[in-house]
Amino acid sequence: MQSANMLLRKIVGSSVLPFAAQHGMKKDLFPLSRTLSLSLCLKQDKSCEPSEKLDLDEWKKVMKSRLQEEVSETVSEPKELSSLAAARETLEMWRLAGRAVPEKISEDQLKTFMECPSKSAKKKYLKYLHIKELYKKNDKRKMDEKRERRLEAQDEASKTDETKKSSFVCLWTSTMDKAYNWRAAQSMIFGQPLVFDMSYEKEMSVREVTNTVRQLVLSESCNRRSVDPFHIHFCNFKDDSLYQREFIKHYREAWDKLLITVTDQCYTEIFPKDKLIYLTADSPKVMKTFDHDKIYIVGSMVDKSIKTGVSLARAKRLGLETAALPLEKYLLWSTGAKNLTLDQMMHILLTLKDTADWKKALEFVPKRKYCGFVNKPVKDLKKTLDLINTLKLGKAREEVEKKFAKNYPKKYRLKQK
């Protein structure tokens, strides 16, 4: 009996069912194959062992199990494909209905969509994919616009380079460069020294040092083009420091040819202390006039977090005189800190040196930081700003105008109006 059952399994597994499944035969043909295999088996069994009987129940169980396995293998894939196609049709219908549906969706996303437990969850998932697709499109559009602007800038630069190649323009630029270099060379002998303190590298991050060097490059360029330039000193400048690496990135081969003094010595070792004045916004002493006999020191530091008191503490340790620009004296300061960039400080000092006019010099302060220029000193600046802000908000306008009229002359009131 056992040998007959084993023989049945071999015949079914090797010949009839795989052949039918491979050639796409329908379910109706399987009973025929079963009868054929049964008849063959019976004939072989009778010829070999006529005394043994076939167990039909066991044969039925084997046939059913094999049939289920073969049918499940052939039917599972079409079912999955049909469900994916139905899901895609649903998405197309929702898109035509005007719902937030992504234009392109992958098979994994589609399977995730089908696994959502409710209709609202499916809508939320499709909305998420739609928003994600919009963000990608927007980023791609921005990148394309940026690429177009860069190409346009390159085209314009190439056009300007072509114009610069003309003999007159080349002669003009070379002549002006010679004149600027001659002035800078004269300032190194006869000019008033201006010191930049380069000892703040440890107080800043790499990005802040990069911004500091960028502002110093602008300051040097502005000084070189002025009528009476300063003799710039970079003191406490260490070799192979982050400052030096950033300067070499900007100037390259021209770094060694700059008409400035670079030294690792402290300014107290080069100049007498009684002539040094450290310019810092934290100083309690306000600078009234520009002194041509003094040597001003500017701290080479850009701090986004605005570390107050760092430069003032350094000046006090060295026993130096300090001073702050009279911003509160001449400007109605509204918002922001009173720290200025290094190139703005250079513009202000050069203008003071040439004209001694605070109004012209303080024009280089960003106008977003103050709301007006006062010819006369203002004692109660905070009170004035509160009054102006109240006027802007429109609260108790008449009362505020009366208070404001008592503090300031008629001319200034007319300007404010």
Summary of the structure (lengths in Angstrom):
residues: 417
radius of gyration: 43.5
end to end distance: 115.5
largest distance: 133.8
contacts: 1084
relative contact order: 0.06
helix: 65%
strand: 8%
